[in-house]
Amino acid sequence: MSTEKGMEAKEKRNSGKLRHFSVFIGIIIFAVWADQFTKRLALIYLALHEPHPLIPGVLELLRIENTGAAFGILEGHMGFFYVITAVVGALILYVVCRLPAEKKYGPLLLVASFIAAGAIGNLIDRVMRKSVVDFIYFVPIDFPVFNVADIFVSCATAALMLLILFYYKDEDLDFLKNKRS
């Protein structure tokens, strides 16, 4: 009888993990599509380095081809970005595969999905175009031109920090180090 209950519990856990992984993949597919779609629109409708004010003096569409990171740092070091993307992707996959199939881990699954999607969106550009298409520019603070993938990564990383600081307790994250079958 106890082996039956144990098998039922394991099936339920596996079903929950499959559901988590399906949500993870679904969010990534949608978010990468949204990123690539907006970049495609920028390539079609925005001339390179020609500003198009949406809110004059505040927000413009300004297409650039970025071969580096924010503020053009590490320009031309594509190999570095490939390695970083692979490492981040592996870490995210590790976390998602170990993530308990419990409702309280939904926010963590969500931020992991958006960080992965943003990384994949920019990786696609780097591989296909040898640069990243950026096209959103905040004028007043001379913020670096960015794209939808950058929004996903930045917002999800900020949310991740808030979750770790204020939502999850230390023991909630023990799944990352404890051996579980």
OpenMM code with the backbone's topology and positions (N, CA, C; nanometers):
from openmm import Vec3, app, unit

residues = "MET SER THR GLU LYS GLY MET GLU ALA LYS GLU LYS ARG ASN SER GLY LYS LEU ARG HIS PHE SER VAL PHE ILE GLY ILE ILE ILE PHE ALA VAL TRP ALA ASP GLN PHE THR LYS ARG LEU ALA LEU ILE TYR LEU ALA LEU HIS GLU PRO HIS PRO LEU ILE PRO GLY VAL LEU GLU LEU LEU ARG ILE GLU ASN THR GLY ALA ALA PHE GLY ILE LEU GLU GLY HIS MET GLY PHE PHE TYR VAL ILE THR ALA VAL VAL GLY ALA LEU ILE LEU TYR VAL VAL CYS ARG LEU PRO ALA GLU LYS LYS TYR GLY PRO LEU LEU LEU VAL ALA SER PHE ILE ALA ALA GLY ALA ILE GLY ASN LEU ILE ASP ARG VAL MET ARG LYS SER VAL VAL ASP PHE ILE TYR PHE VAL PRO ILE ASP PHE PRO VAL PHE ASN VAL ALA ASP ILE PHE VAL SER CYS ALA THR ALA ALA LEU MET LEU LEU ILE LEU PHE TYR TYR LYS ASP GLU ASP LEU ASP PHE LEU LYS ASN LYS ARG SER".split()
positions = [
    Vec3(0.0820, -0.1198, 0.0000),
    Vec3(0.0000, 0.0000, 0.0000),
    Vec3(0.0864, 0.1262, 0.0000),
    Vec3(0.1932, 0.1266, 0.0822),
    Vec3(0.2778, 0.2453, 0.0890),
    Vec3(0.3563, 0.2661, -0.0402),
    Vec3(0.3921, 0.1581, -0.1094),
    Vec3(0.4606, 0.1738, -0.2381),
    Vec3(0.3664, 0.2329, -0.3423),
    Vec3(0.2361, 0.1994, -0.3312),
    Vec3(0.1377, 0.2583, -0.4226),
    Vec3(0.1288, 0.4083, -0.4010),
    Vec3(0.1234, 0.4504, -0.2743),
    Vec3(0.1165, 0.5935, -0.2421),
    Vec3(0.2454, 0.6635, -0.2857),
    Vec3(0.3574, 0.5948, -0.2669),
    Vec3(0.4847, 0.6519, -0.3098),
    Vec3(0.4901, 0.6710, -0.4599),
    Vec3(0.4370, 0.5734, -0.5331),
    Vec3(0.4345, 0.5846, -0.6799),
    Vec3(0.3398, 0.6948, -0.7241),
    Vec3(0.2246, 0.7078, -0.6556),
    Vec3(0.1297, 0.8144, -0.6878),
    Vec3(0.1925, 0.9513, -0.6628),
    Vec3(0.2635, 0.9643, -0.5519),
    Vec3(0.3296, 1.0908, -0.5187),
    Vec3(0.4355, 1.1244, -0.6234),
    Vec3(0.5108, 1.0237, -0.6657),
    Vec3(0.6143, 1.0457, -0.7668),
    Vec3(0.5516, 1.0853, -0.9001),
    Vec3(0.4413, 1.0193, -0.9383),
    Vec3(0.3707, 1.0552, -1.0626),
    Vec3(0.3182, 1.1977, -1.0559),
    Vec3(0.2632, 1.2351, -0.9406),
    Vec3(0.2112, 1.3710, -0.9235),
    Vec3(0.3251, 1.4729, -0.9349),
    Vec3(0.4388, 1.4415, -0.8709),
    Vec3(0.5550, 1.5304, -0.8766),
    Vec3(0.6053, 1.5430, -1.0207),
    Vec3(0.6146, 1.4297, -1.0913),
    Vec3(0.6591, 1.4320, -1.2309),
    Vec3(0.5611, 1.5080, -1.3192),
    Vec3(0.4318, 1.4937, -1.2937),
    Vec3(0.3301, 1.5656, -1.3689),
    Vec3(0.3450, 1.7164, -1.3470),
    Vec3(0.3703, 1.7551, -1.2209),
    Vec3(0.3906, 1.8966, -1.1892),
    Vec3(0.5159, 1.9514, -1.2550),
    Vec3(0.6214, 1.8717, -1.2553),
    Vec3(0.7462, 1.9151, -1.3202),
    Vec3(0.7267, 1.9302, -1.4713),
    Vec3(0.6521, 1.8384, -1.5301),
    Vec3(0.6225, 1.8477, -1.6733),
    Vec3(0.5415, 1.9739, -1.7023),
    Vec3(0.4466, 2.0035, -1.6160),
    Vec3(0.3657, 2.1251, -1.6323),
    Vec3(0.4555, 2.2492, -1.6212),
    Vec3(0.5435, 2.2510, -1.5194),
    Vec3(0.6377, 2.3629, -1.5034),
    Vec3(0.7235, 2.3803, -1.6287),
    Vec3(0.7782, 2.2694, -1.6769),
    Vec3(0.8653, 2.2763, -1.7928),
    Vec3(0.7883, 2.3224, -1.9169),
    Vec3(0.6641, 2.2800, -1.9301),
    Vec3(0.5802, 2.3232, -2.0432),
    Vec3(0.5540, 2.4731, -2.0371),
    Vec3(0.5264, 2.5234, -1.9171),
    Vec3(0.5060, 2.6680, -1.8997),
    Vec3(0.6351, 2.7417, -1.9346),
    Vec3(0.7468, 2.6920, -1.8861),
    Vec3(0.8783, 2.7496, -1.9134),
    Vec3(0.9024, 2.7610, -2.0640),
    Vec3(0.8832, 2.6526, -2.1349),
    Vec3(0.9047, 2.6518, -2.2803),
    Vec3(0.8040, 2.7418, -2.3505),
    Vec3(0.6786, 2.7383, -2.3075),
    Vec3(0.5751, 2.8221, -2.3694),
    Vec3(0.6052, 2.9705, -2.3566),
    Vec3(0.6465, 3.0129, -2.2384),
    Vec3(0.6812, 3.1547, -2.2171),
    Vec3(0.7998, 3.1916, -2.3047),
    Vec3(0.9000, 3.1063, -2.3083),
    Vec3(1.0180, 3.1351, -2.3904),
    Vec3(0.9790, 3.1499, -2.5372),
    Vec3(0.8993, 3.0591, -2.5881),
    Vec3(0.8590, 3.0663, -2.7298),
    Vec3(0.7858, 3.1966, -2.7578),
    Vec3(0.6890, 3.2316, -2.6739),
    Vec3(0.6137, 3.3554, -2.6956),
    Vec3(0.7037, 3.4783, -2.6836),
    Vec3(0.7871, 3.4828, -2.5803),
    Vec3(0.8712, 3.6002, -2.5574),
    Vec3(0.9770, 3.6167, -2.6664),
    Vec3(1.0372, 3.5078, -2.7099),
    Vec3(1.1350, 3.5169, -2.8197),
    Vec3(1.0650, 3.5621, -2.9472),
    Vec3(0.9449, 3.5098, -2.9722),
    Vec3(0.8680, 3.5545, -3.0892),
    Vec3(0.8424, 3.7054, -3.0810),
    Vec3(0.7980, 3.7548, -2.9643),
    Vec3(0.7693, 3.8979, -2.9472),
    Vec3(0.8952, 3.9817, -2.9717),
    Vec3(1.0070, 3.9366, -2.9181),
    Vec3(1.1334, 4.0077, -2.9377),
    Vec3(1.1725, 4.0104, -3.0850),
    Vec3(1.1717, 3.8956, -3.1484),
    Vec3(1.2130, 3.8882, -3.2890),
    Vec3(1.1151, 3.9626, -3.3806),
    Vec3(0.9867, 3.9590, -3.3487),
    Vec3(0.8864, 4.0313, -3.4273),
    Vec3(0.9114, 4.1813, -3.4201),
    Vec3(0.9359, 4.2342, -3.2999),
    Vec3(0.9590, 4.3788, -3.2871),
    Vec3(1.0909, 4.4190, -3.3536),
    Vec3(1.1914, 4.3342, -3.3457),
    Vec3(1.3179, 4.3648, -3.4133),
    Vec3(1.2989, 4.3639, -3.5654),
    Vec3(1.2181, 4.2715, -3.6131),
    Vec3(1.1893, 4.2655, -3.7574),
    Vec3(1.1189, 4.3935, -3.8021),
    Vec3(1.0223, 4.4403, -3.7221),
    Vec3(0.9540, 4.5664, -3.7540),
    Vec3(1.0538, 4.6820, -3.7561),
    Vec3(1.1453, 4.6835, -3.6604),
    Vec3(1.2471, 4.7888, -3.6564),
    Vec3(1.3339, 4.7838, -3.7819),
    Vec3(1.3710, 4.6648, -3.8248),
    Vec3(1.4529, 4.6513, -3.9456),
    Vec3(1.3779, 4.6975, -4.0710),
    Vec3(1.2483, 4.6722, -4.0739),
    Vec3(1.1690, 4.7096, -4.1912),
    Vec3(1.1386, 4.8593, -4.1945),
    Vec3(1.0997, 4.9149, -4.0800),
    Vec3(1.0446, 5.0504, -4.0786),
    Vec3(1.1365, 5.1597, -4.0247),
    Vec3(1.2475, 5.1238, -3.9637),
    Vec3(1.3360, 5.2248, -3.9066),
    Vec3(1.4697, 5.2257, -3.9783),
    Vec3(1.5043, 5.3402, -4.0326),
    Vec3(1.6359, 5.3544, -4.0949),
    Vec3(1.7416, 5.3610, -3.9845),
    Vec3(1.8578, 5.3086, -4.0140),
    Vec3(1.9674, 5.3053, -3.9187),
    Vec3(2.0039, 5.4472, -3.8737),
    Vec3(2.0131, 5.4686, -3.7433),
    Vec3(2.0559, 5.5948, -3.6804),
    Vec3(1.9634, 5.7132, -3.7091),
    Vec3(1.8402, 5.6891, -3.7497),
    Vec3(1.7441, 5.7968, -3.7751),
    Vec3(1.6385, 5.7966, -3.6652),
    Vec3(1.6394, 5.8973, -3.5760),
    Vec3(1.5436, 5.8973, -3.4648),
    Vec3(1.3997, 5.9243, -3.5106),
    Vec3(1.3064, 5.8553, -3.4449),
    Vec3(1.1631, 5.8744, -3.4683),
    Vec3(1.0985, 5.8988, -3.3318),
    Vec3(1.0778, 6.0266, -3.2955),
    Vec3(1.0223, 6.0567, -3.1630),
    Vec3(0.8804, 6.0013, -3.1459),
    Vec3(0.8587, 5.9324, -3.0351),
    Vec3(0.7245, 5.8893, -2.9957),
    Vec3(0.6681, 5.9896, -2.8965),
    Vec3(0.7489, 6.0251, -2.7972),
    Vec3(0.7183, 6.1324, -2.7027),
    Vec3(0.8376, 6.2265, -2.7103),
    Vec3(0.8232, 6.3387, -2.7828),
    Vec3(0.9381, 6.4277, -2.8058),
    Vec3(1.0134, 6.4622, -2.6771),
    Vec3(1.1449, 6.4447, -2.6840),
    Vec3(1.2316, 6.4731, -2.5713),
    Vec3(1.2328, 6.3658, -2.4637),
    Vec3(1.1531, 6.2606, -2.4836),
    Vec3(1.1454, 6.1554, -2.3817),
    Vec3(1.1754, 6.0174, -2.4393),
    Vec3(1.1000, 5.9780, -2.5409),
    Vec3(1.1105, 5.8425, -2.5932),
    Vec3(1.1141, 5.8448, -2.7448),
    Vec3(1.2119, 5.7758, -2.8007),
    Vec3(1.2218, 5.7657, -2.9467),
    Vec3(1.2498, 5.6228, -2.9891),
    Vec3(1.2163, 5.5974, -3.1127),
    Vec3(1.2599, 5.4750, -3.1781),
    Vec3(1.3845, 5.5138, -3.2560),
    Vec3(1.4933, 5.4436, -3.2307),
    Vec3(1.6218, 5.4742, -3.2927),
    Vec3(1.6948, 5.3424, -3.3134),
    Vec3(1.6973, 5.2969, -3.4376),
    Vec3(1.7590, 5.1663, -3.4650),
    Vec3(1.9101, 5.1781, -3.4732),
    Vec3(1.9744, 5.0904, -3.3979),
    Vec3(2.1201, 5.0768, -3.4069),
    Vec3(2.1524, 4.9286, -3.4178),
    Vec3(2.2712, 4.8998, -3.4621),
    Vec3(2.3214, 4.7622, -3.4674),
    Vec3(2.4304, 4.7541, -3.3612),
    Vec3(2.4032, 4.6824, -3.2536),
    Vec3(2.4919, 4.6773, -3.1385),
    Vec3(2.5764, 4.5503, -3.1422),
    Vec3(2.7084, 4.5660, -3.1499),
    Vec3(2.7978, 4.4500, -3.1490),
    Vec3(2.8566, 4.4259, -3.0102),
    Vec3(2.8074, 4.5016, -2.9119),
    Vec3(2.8540, 4.4847, -2.7744),
    Vec3(2.7368, 4.4682, -2.6805),
    Vec3(2.7558, 4.5159, -2.5578),
    Vec3(2.6495, 4.5137, -2.4577),
    Vec3(2.6042, 4.6577, -2.4356),
    Vec3(2.5344, 4.6836, -2.3270),
    Vec3(2.4872, 4.8183, -2.2951),
    Vec3(2.6031, 4.9169, -2.2982),
    Vec3(2.5787, 5.0358, -2.3484),
    Vec3(2.6781, 5.1422, -2.3636),
    Vec3(2.7916, 5.1011, -2.4574),
    Vec3(2.7705, 4.9961, -2.5369),
    Vec3(2.8712, 4.9513, -2.6321),
    Vec3(2.9911, 4.8826, -2.5686),
    Vec3(2.9814, 4.8472, -2.4395),
    Vec3(3.0959, 4.7805, -2.3764),
    Vec3(3.1155, 4.6427, -2.4386),
    Vec3(3.2370, 4.5997, -2.4397),
    Vec3(3.2776, 4.4712, -2.4978),
    Vec3(3.2383, 4.4600, -2.6453),
    Vec3(3.2413, 4.5709, -2.7135),
    Vec3(3.2061, 4.5722, -2.8557),
    Vec3(3.2978, 4.4787, -2.9340),
    Vec3(3.2353, 4.3965, -3.0177),
    Vec3(3.3095, 4.3063, -3.1038),
    Vec3(3.3560, 4.1772, -3.0382),
    Vec3(3.3189, 4.1526, -2.9159),
    Vec3(3.3604, 4.0314, -2.8449),
    Vec3(3.2475, 3.9275, -2.8455),
    Vec3(3.2068, 3.8866, -2.9641),
    Vec3(3.0937, 3.7946, -2.9783),
    Vec3(3.1167, 3.6618, -2.9066),
    Vec3(3.2374, 3.6098, -2.9100),
    Vec3(3.2670, 3.4836, -2.8431),
    Vec3(3.2342, 3.4903, -2.6946),
    Vec3(3.2650, 3.6024, -2.6324),
    Vec3(3.2346, 3.6223, -2.4909),
    Vec3(3.0834, 3.6127, -2.4675),
    Vec3(3.0051, 3.6759, -2.5546),
    Vec3(2.8592, 3.6729, -2.5384),
    Vec3(2.8027, 3.5328, -2.5604),
    Vec3(2.8616, 3.4580, -2.6505),
    Vec3(2.8180, 3.3189, -2.6711),
    Vec3(2.8420, 3.2368, -2.5446),
    Vec3(2.9598, 3.2531, -2.4834),
    Vec3(2.9936, 3.1778, -2.3623),
    Vec3(2.9016, 3.2185, -2.2475),
    Vec3(2.8829, 3.3478, -2.2275),
    Vec3(2.7961, 3.3957, -2.1192),
    Vec3(2.6538, 3.3443, -2.1384),
    Vec3(2.6033, 3.3481, -2.2606),
    Vec3(2.4680, 3.2990, -2.2876),
    Vec3(2.4576, 3.1505, -2.2575),
    Vec3(2.5592, 3.0737, -2.2943),
    Vec3(2.5583, 2.9295, -2.2669),
    Vec3(2.5611, 2.9025, -2.1166),
    Vec3(2.6428, 2.9758, -2.0429),
    Vec3(2.6528, 2.9570, -1.8980),
    Vec3(2.5209, 2.9943, -1.8301),
    Vec3(2.4662, 3.1096, -1.8657),
    Vec3(2.3380, 3.1531, -1.8076),
    Vec3(2.2281, 3.0532, -1.8436),
    Vec3(2.2266, 3.0090, -1.9681),
    Vec3(2.1268, 2.9106, -2.0108),
    Vec3(2.1371, 2.7811, -1.9326),
    Vec3(2.2594, 2.7337, -1.9104),
    Vec3(2.2798, 2.6103, -1.8338),
    Vec3(2.2341, 2.6278, -1.6890),
    Vec3(2.2643, 2.7427, -1.6291),
    Vec3(2.2207, 2.7687, -1.4916),
    Vec3(2.0683, 2.7736, -1.4816),
    Vec3(2.0060, 2.8395, -1.5773),
    Vec3(1.8598, 2.8486, -1.5765),
    Vec3(1.7984, 2.7102, -1.5937),
    Vec3(1.8512, 2.6330, -1.6849),
    Vec3(1.8006, 2.4975, -1.7068),
    Vec3(1.8174, 2.4111, -1.5807),
    Vec3(1.9299, 2.4243, -1.5140),
    Vec3(1.9539, 2.3526, -1.3887),
    Vec3(1.8469, 2.3887, -1.2853),
    Vec3(1.8226, 2.5191, -1.2681),
    Vec3(1.7234, 2.5651, -1.1703),
    Vec3(1.5847, 2.5138, -1.2068),
    Vec3(1.5465, 2.5269, -1.3326),
    Vec3(1.4124, 2.4848, -1.3754),
    Vec3(1.3943, 2.3341, -1.3589),
    Vec3(1.4964, 2.2569, -1.3903),
    Vec3(1.4858, 2.1110, -1.3750),
    Vec3(1.4777, 2.0691, -1.2285),
    Vec3(1.5378, 2.1443, -1.1398),
    Vec3(1.5361, 2.1123, -0.9961),
    Vec3(1.4182, 2.1758, -0.9233),
    Vec3(1.3507, 2.2668, -0.9866),
    Vec3(1.2425, 2.3426, -0.9245),
    Vec3(1.1296, 2.2517, -0.8774),
    Vec3(1.0958, 2.2582, -0.7490),
    Vec3(0.9837, 2.1772, -0.7004),
    Vec3(0.8530, 2.2174, -0.7701),
    Vec3(0.7675, 2.1208, -0.7903),
    Vec3(0.6404, 2.1449, -0.8590),
    Vec3(0.5370, 2.1974, -0.7592),
    Vec3(0.5677, 2.3113, -0.7010),
    Vec3(0.4794, 2.3748, -0.6038),
    Vec3(0.4445, 2.5149, -0.6527),
    Vec3(0.3251, 2.5590, -0.6148),
    Vec3(0.2741, 2.6879, -0.6603),
    Vec3(0.3656, 2.8049, -0.6206),
    Vec3(0.4274, 2.7960, -0.5025),
    Vec3(0.5084, 2.9084, -0.4555),
    Vec3(0.6317, 2.9336, -0.5427),
    Vec3(0.6671, 2.8367, -0.6288),
    Vec3(0.7824, 2.8545, -0.7164),
    Vec3(0.7438, 2.9087, -0.8539),
    Vec3(0.6160, 2.9377, -0.8723),
    Vec3(0.5701, 2.9965, -0.9981),
    Vec3(0.6427, 3.1256, -1.0348),
    Vec3(0.6577, 3.2202, -0.9392),
    Vec3(0.7304, 3.3438, -0.9729),
    Vec3(0.8745, 3.3182, -1.0172),
    Vec3(0.9405, 3.2216, -0.9543),
    Vec3(1.0780, 3.1888, -0.9930),
    Vec3(1.0816, 3.1300, -1.1337),
    Vec3(0.9849, 3.0465, -1.1642),
    Vec3(0.9743, 2.9896, -1.2988),
    Vec3(0.9522, 3.0997, -1.4024),
    Vec3(0.8689, 3.1954, -1.3684),
    Vec3(0.8389, 3.3067, -1.4585),
    Vec3(0.9636, 3.3902, -1.4881),
    Vec3(1.0364, 3.4299, -1.3839),
    Vec3(1.1555, 3.5123, -1.4087),
    Vec3(1.2627, 3.4336, -1.4831),
    Vec3(1.2769, 3.3059, -1.4517),
    Vec3(1.3746, 3.2227, -1.5240),
    Vec3(1.3382, 3.2155, -1.6720),
    Vec3(1.2099, 3.2038, -1.7002),
    Vec3(1.1626, 3.1969, -1.8393),
    Vec3(1.1960, 3.3245, -1.9152),
    Vec3(1.1720, 3.4399, -1.8539),
    Vec3(1.1973, 3.5661, -1.9230),
    Vec3(1.3457, 3.5980, -1.9373),
    Vec3(1.4263, 3.5597, -1.8395),
    Vec3(1.5714, 3.5777, -1.8543),
    Vec3(1.6212, 3.4907, -1.9689),
    Vec3(1.5770, 3.3657, -1.9726),
    Vec3(1.6169, 3.2754, -2.0807),
    Vec3(1.5703, 3.3285, -2.2162),
    Vec3(1.4471, 3.3758, -2.2233),
    Vec3(1.3927, 3.4276, -2.3498),
    Vec3(1.4722, 3.5482, -2.3990),
    Vec3(1.5047, 3.6389, -2.3085),
    Vec3(1.5831, 3.7559, -2.3483),
    Vec3(1.7215, 3.7173, -2.3982),
    Vec3(1.7839, 3.6243, -2.3293),
    Vec3(1.9163, 3.5772, -2.3714),
    Vec3(1.9091, 3.5105, -2.5082),
    Vec3(1.8071, 3.4294, -2.5292),
    Vec3(1.7908, 3.3609, -2.6583),
    Vec3(1.7605, 3.4613, -2.7691),
    Vec3(1.6746, 3.5590, -2.7404),
    Vec3(1.6411, 3.6610, -2.8411),
    Vec3(1.7635, 3.7359, -2.8909),
    Vec3(1.8485, 3.7775, -2.7983),
    Vec3(1.9701, 3.8490, -2.8399),
    Vec3(2.0731, 3.7544, -2.9015),
    Vec3(2.0760, 3.6288, -2.8561),
    Vec3(2.1666, 3.5309, -2.9159),
    Vec3(2.1305, 3.5069, -3.0630),
    Vec3(2.0031, 3.4987, -3.0921),
    Vec3(1.9594, 3.4808, -3.2312),
    Vec3(2.0158, 3.5926, -3.3181),
    Vec3(2.0062, 3.7163, -3.2700),
    Vec3(2.0618, 3.8295, -3.3458),
    Vec3(2.2125, 3.8148, -3.3644),
    Vec3(2.2815, 3.7819, -3.2563),
    Vec3(2.4281, 3.7719, -3.2645),
    Vec3(2.4714, 3.6649, -3.3637),
    Vec3(2.4002, 3.5536, -3.3650),
    Vec3(2.4358, 3.4446, -3.4558),
    Vec3(2.3971, 3.4797, -3.5998),
    Vec3(2.2770, 3.5312, -3.6186),
    Vec3(2.2251, 3.5555, -3.7539),
    Vec3(2.2778, 3.6852, -3.8165),
    Vec3(2.2959, 3.7895, -3.7356),
    Vec3(2.3299, 3.9215, -3.7899),
    Vec3(2.4684, 3.9718, -3.7484),
    Vec3(2.5305, 3.9032, -3.6531),
    Vec3(2.6588, 3.9469, -3.5961),
    Vec3(2.6466, 4.0781, -3.5189),
    Vec3(2.5237, 4.1161, -3.4861),
    Vec3(2.4953, 4.2329, -3.4028),
    Vec3(2.3533, 4.2166, -3.3492),
    Vec3(2.3217, 4.2975, -3.2473),
    Vec3(2.1880, 4.2941, -3.1888),
    Vec3(2.1133, 4.4193, -3.2343),
    Vec3(1.9883, 4.4014, -3.2777),
    Vec3(1.9044, 4.5136, -3.3189),
    Vec3(1.8456, 4.5778, -3.1938),
    Vec3(1.8860, 4.7016, -3.1671),
    Vec3(1.8299, 4.7812, -3.0577),
    Vec3(1.7534, 4.8971, -3.1203),
    Vec3(1.6434, 4.9377, -3.0557),
    Vec3(1.5620, 5.0417, -3.1204),
    Vec3(1.4782, 5.1261, -3.0256),
    Vec3(1.4883, 5.1089, -2.8962),
    Vec3(1.4115, 5.1890, -2.8005),
    Vec3(1.5104, 5.2780, -2.7253),
    Vec3(1.4819, 5.4081, -2.7218),
    Vec3(1.5773, 5.5029, -2.6634),
    Vec3(1.5057, 5.6026, -2.5732),
    Vec3(1.5501, 5.6119, -2.4461),
    Vec3(1.5004, 5.7127, -2.3526),
    Vec3(1.5934, 5.8323, -2.3592),
    Vec3(1.5438, 5.9427, -2.4079),
    Vec3(1.6241, 6.0611, -2.4349),
    Vec3(1.6739, 6.1326, -2.3086),
    Vec3(1.5887, 6.1598, -2.2074),
    Vec3(1.6321, 6.2478, -2.0979),
    Vec3(1.7538, 6.1983, -2.0206),
    Vec3(1.7696, 6.0689, -2.0069),
    Vec3(1.8824, 6.0178, -1.9283),
    Vec3(1.9907, 5.9558, -2.0160),
    Vec3(1.9768, 5.9738, -2.1467),
    Vec3(2.0729, 5.9194, -2.2423),
    Vec3(2.1015, 5.7722, -2.2118),
    Vec3(1.9938, 5.6975, -2.1860),
    Vec3(2.0030, 5.5546, -2.1566),
    Vec3(2.0425, 5.4819, -2.2838),
    Vec3(2.1168, 5.3709, -2.2725),
    Vec3(2.1543, 5.2967, -2.3935),
    Vec3(2.0292, 5.2532, -2.4709),
    Vec3(2.0405, 5.2508, -2.6014),
    Vec3(1.9316, 5.2020, -2.6862),
    Vec3(1.9170, 5.0528, -2.6564),
    Vec3(1.7925, 5.0071, -2.6452),
    Vec3(1.7687, 4.8688, -2.6065),
    Vec3(1.6560, 4.8080, -2.6886),
    Vec3(1.6211, 4.6832, -2.6575),
    Vec3(1.5171, 4.6128, -2.7311),
    Vec3(1.4287, 4.5342, -2.6340),
    Vec3(1.3339, 4.4607, -2.6862),
    Vec3(1.2397, 4.3855, -2.6034),
    Vec3(1.3113, 4.2772, -2.5228),
    Vec3(1.4079, 4.2091, -2.5808),
    Vec3(1.4834, 4.1068, -2.5075),
    Vec3(1.5534, 4.1678, -2.3867),
    Vec3(1.6086, 4.2873, -2.4038),
    Vec3(1.6750, 4.3562, -2.2933),
    Vec3(1.5751, 4.3884, -2.1819),
    Vec3(1.4539, 4.4253, -2.2191),
    Vec3(1.3487, 4.4516, -2.1202),
    Vec3(1.3194, 4.3243, -2.0411),
    Vec3(1.3058, 4.2124, -2.1118),
    Vec3(1.2792, 4.0852, -2.0443),
    Vec3(1.3897, 4.0537, -1.9439),
    Vec3(1.5143, 4.0620, -1.9872),
    Vec3(1.6265, 4.0271, -1.8998),
    Vec3(1.6351, 4.1233, -1.7815),
    Vec3(1.6262, 4.2531, -1.8065),
    Vec3(1.6400, 4.3526, -1.6996),
    Vec3(1.5281, 4.3429, -1.5964),
    Vec3(1.4049, 4.3391, -1.6436),
    Vec3(1.2913, 4.3328, -1.5505),
    Vec3(1.2888, 4.2006, -1.4745),
    Vec3(1.3167, 4.0909, -1.5429),
    Vec3(1.3157, 3.9605, -1.4762),
    Vec3(1.4301, 3.9491, -1.3753),
    Vec3(1.5452, 4.0059, -1.4066),
    Vec3(1.6575, 4.0028, -1.3123),
    Vec3(1.6256, 4.0864, -1.1894),
    Vec3(1.5645, 4.2023, -1.2090),
    Vec3(1.5228, 4.2849, -1.0943),
    Vec3(1.4195, 4.2101, -1.0106),
    Vec3(1.3236, 4.1458, -1.0764),
    Vec3(1.2219, 4.0676, -1.0048),
    Vec3(1.2856, 3.9514, -0.9301),
    Vec3(1.3860, 3.8878, -0.9909),
    Vec3(1.4563, 3.7778, -0.9257),
    Vec3(1.5228, 3.8253, -0.7967),
    Vec3(1.5867, 3.9406, -0.8022),
    Vec3(1.6512, 3.9952, -0.6824),
    Vec3(1.5477, 4.0228, -0.5730),
    Vec3(1.4342, 4.0791, -0.6112),
    Vec3(1.3285, 4.1060, -0.5132),
    Vec3(1.2734, 3.9761, -0.4545),
    Vec3(1.2544, 3.8756, -0.5389),
    Vec3(1.2058, 3.7467, -0.4898),
    Vec3(1.3027, 3.6855, -0.3886),
    Vec3(1.4308, 3.6893, -0.4209),
    Vec3(1.5318, 3.6311, -0.3316),
    Vec3(1.5419, 3.7104, -0.2012),
    Vec3(1.5321, 3.8420, -0.2109),
    Vec3(1.5447, 3.9252, -0.0913),
    Vec3(1.4207, 3.9244, -0.0025),
    Vec3(1.3022, 3.9239, -0.0637),
    Vec3(1.1811, 3.9471, 0.0141),
    Vec3(1.0757, 3.8366, 0.0116),
    Vec3(1.0812, 3.7457, -0.0824),
    Vec3(0.9748, 3.6467, -0.0950),
    Vec3(1.0176, 3.5086, -0.0476),
    Vec3(1.1276, 3.4607, -0.0999),
    Vec3(1.1724, 3.3268, -0.0635),
    Vec3(1.2590, 3.3326, 0.0610),
    Vec3(1.2425, 3.2322, 0.1463),
    Vec3(1.3291, 3.2151, 0.2629),
    Vec3(1.4467, 3.1281, 0.2180),
    Vec3(1.5511, 3.1277, 0.2965),
    Vec3(1.6692, 3.0472, 0.2621),
    Vec3(1.6326, 2.9016, 0.2357),
    Vec3(1.5474, 2.8456, 0.3203),
    Vec3(1.5119, 2.7042, 0.3049),
    Vec3(1.4275, 2.6787, 0.1795),
    Vec3(1.3610, 2.7822, 0.1282),
    Vec3(1.2844, 2.7667, 0.0036),
    Vec3(1.3761, 2.7385, -0.1155),
    Vec3(1.5014, 2.7795, -0.1036),
    Vec3(1.5958, 2.7621, -0.2139),
    Vec3(1.6897, 2.6440, -0.1929),
    Vec3(1.6630, 2.5647, -0.0885),
    Vec3(1.7452, 2.4458, -0.0620),
    Vec3(1.7392, 2.3444, -0.1755),
    Vec3(1.6343, 2.3482, -0.2560),
    Vec3(1.6229, 2.2529, -0.3678),
    Vec3(1.7406, 2.2644, -0.4636),
    Vec3(1.8089, 2.3772, -0.4632),
    Vec3(1.9226, 2.3961, -0.5536),
    Vec3(2.0439, 2.3132, -0.5124),
    Vec3(2.0525, 2.2796, -0.3826),
    Vec3(2.1703, 2.2070, -0.3375),
    Vec3(2.1398, 2.0665, -0.2874),
    Vec3(2.0172, 2.0387, -0.2514),
    Vec3(1.9817, 1.9061, -0.2000),
    Vec3(1.9602, 1.8071, -0.3130),
    Vec3(2.0097, 1.6851, -0.2915),
    Vec3(1.9892, 1.5757, -0.3873),
    Vec3(1.8451, 1.5280, -0.3757),
    Vec3(1.7739, 1.5273, -0.4881),
    Vec3(1.6369, 1.4745, -0.4906),
    Vec3(1.6207, 1.3875, -0.6123),
    Vec3(1.5394, 1.2850, -0.5990),
    Vec3(1.5171, 1.1957, -0.7129),
    Vec3(1.4055, 1.2445, -0.8001),
] * unit.nanometer
topology = app.Topology()
chain = topology.addChain("A")
for resn in residues:
    res = topology.addResidue(resn, chain)
    for name in ("N", "CA", "C"):
        topology.addAtom(name, app.Element.getBySymbol(name[0]), res)
